[in-house]
Amino acid sequence: MLGGQTALITGAGSGIGRALALEGAQRGVTLFLVGRRPEKLRETRRLMSRHAIARPIVADISKPDGRLLIRDTILRHTGLLHLLVNNAGQFARRALADMRDAEVGNMVDVNLVAPMLLIRDLLPLLERSAPSRIVNIGSMYGDIAYPEISVYSATKFGLRGLSDALRRELAARKIAVTYVAPRATRTDAMKPFANTFEKEGVKIDGPDFVANWIWNAVEKRQRTAYSPTFERVFVALQRVAPSLIDRSLGSRPANKPKRRRRWRRIQATAEWRAARSAYDENKPNAEALFHSLVEKYPDEPDPHGFLGNIYYHSGHFSEAARHYHAAAVQLLKQGNREHAASIISLISRIDPALADTLRS
Ligand SMILES: NC(=O)c1ccc[n+]([C@@H]2O[C@H](COP(=O)([O-])OP(=O)(O)OC[C@H]3O[C@@H](n4cnc5c(N)ncnc54)[C@H](OP(=O)(O)O)[C@@H]3O)[C@@H](O)[C@H]2O)c1
């Protein structure tokens, strides 16, 4: 469906931009690859098949002459632009108080102002090629504003707002807009922070996986596309109960462990729901998901209880008793005596002596 279309991808020399370029080439898209480092763009080109059509443009999108060069190069070659993918971006995880003027300014320039101006400058080409589409690469942090990622979050909130407004502004000119929000992805930008994120339990995707679902969303002409992972639950929660996210992420130095516990609970519940859906949909990996949940969250009763049910109904009674027991212990710790009592009564059908130890 995308074959034969022309796309410009900013930041195509590395990370998500490179993966988008490689996947785009495979889908038959004619590409303009933009970035400041020529060798990185050449490397992206080299990774493509010989038959791919991909032209590097060495340009800085935050500079007027860089944007002019981009426009003139397209005019000289195809004169058409069906897809403008605003991907180039900067990331930093640092408290606002520790950021210098230039750092804040550069990030806002590259992540937000440059895409605005590039869209403006390329509008005539997009209009001439209509129906066409602007694809803005945002982030989960464009919905969930994370402490110490404030400037980055603000730029992605801005990009999301820009996408909504332009979708309405440009509809009559047959220029559509897709806003895309990946979760953390293993790229150069993420490298210095990956360890810290992983210690906090943040999951990190590979860029190829991300590029694949982004192109699928573009092909389906979606207005927005969020990472197809459990973080979507947090985005929904942010919309309906933002104070819950405030309480989990907000800084309360004297109360840090409690905050972390709450965040962990929210995360556990989200993953638990994903596993339940997999089970309800008969997905083959559902049982493995429950096992990984009990390993990751041994103090959460629900996954244990559910595994208990699975084993009970398949006649593996000693395994069932083991998981029911773990669930009951956690429920008692949480003071949920009523729910604990119902699980203890299940245990008593299998192993009355074990049930008695919990009653005492
Ligand atoms: N990695 C993640 O966890 C993650 C998650 C969600 C969303 N995102 C978003 O995905 C996009 C790509 O990020 P990434 O992680 O793939 O980062 P990356 O590997 O650092 O890639 C960013 C690219 O942007 C280019 N670039 C930066 N400033 C530029 C400028 N002024 N003009 C032209 N090109 C410029 C860089 O190339 P040159 O230096 O050669 O110019 C680089 O190739 C960003 O918008 C980011 O916010 C990333």
The ligand as a Gaussian input file, in Angstrom:
#p B3LYP/6-31G(d) Opt

LIG

0 1
 N       14.741000       5.855000      22.281000
 C       13.614000       5.972000      22.969000
 O       13.498000       5.434000      24.084000
 C       12.451000       6.739000      22.411000
 C       11.182000       6.472000      22.943000
 C       10.098000       7.182000      22.448000
 C       10.275000       8.122000      21.438000
 N       11.521000       8.354000      20.948000
 C       11.679000       9.375000      19.896000
 O       12.152000       8.757000      18.719000
 C       12.888000       9.687000      17.953000
 C       14.235000       9.086000      17.575000
 O       15.004000       8.903000      18.746000
 P       16.123000       7.792000      18.898000
 O       15.963000       7.217000      20.239000
 O       16.126000       6.913000      17.721000
 O       17.416000       8.715000      18.981000
 P       18.814000       8.704000      18.219000
 O       19.293000       7.354000      17.890000
 O       19.691000       9.626000      18.997000
 O       18.404000       9.394000      16.847000
 C       18.124000      10.737000      16.739000
 C       18.513000      11.145000      15.333000
 O       18.144000      12.515000      15.136000
 C       19.167000      13.148000      14.378000
 N       19.164000      14.562000      14.720000
 C       19.300000      15.106000      15.951000
 N       19.291000      16.434000      15.872000
 C       19.131000      16.744000      14.557000
 C       19.046000      17.959000      13.843000
 N       19.138000      19.135000      14.450000
 N       18.892000      17.895000      12.507000
 C       18.819000      16.717000      11.865000
 N       18.876000      15.523000      12.493000
 C       19.033000      15.546000      13.821000
 C       20.463000      12.457000      14.816000
 O       21.414000      12.427000      13.771000
 P       22.609000      13.502000      13.640000
 O       23.183000      13.658000      15.013000
 O       23.539000      12.891000      12.664000
 O       21.941000      14.730000      13.143000
 C       20.008000      11.034000      15.085000
 O       20.204000      10.210000      13.958000
 C       13.000000      10.942000      18.803000
 O       12.021000      11.876000      18.411000
 C       12.691000      10.450000      20.200000
 O       12.165000      11.458000      21.021000
 C       12.623000       7.671000      21.396000

